[in-house]
Amino acid sequence: DVIKKLTESDLYKEEDIDLLATEYSKTKPFITESILKSNTELHPNSPIAFLKYGDVLEENNKKSDAAAALKKAIEIATAIKAPYIEGLKARYESIIKSN
């Protein structure tokens, strides 16, 4: 709720939430996971939010959840014609192969 209020107030943007998650990434990976999940909820049309969430899920050994997040990132990126779609597809394939 706190992050949602900050986002609605325009004090915290998607990038700010990513930065906050980065600060916890090495020492508290499950807090990072929660922060990045909230970013996907606050920014449901951002392929990058889903990519970063998928990355942390993979780091936390949640491969099938990571694949689902990357699949969502690809769907959004395709819809908005993002220039980095091929990179997302390659990332998704690497998760599938390691699963």
Helices and strands as residue ranges (DSSP letters): H 2-8, H 14-24, H 29-42, H 47-59, H 63-80, H 85-98
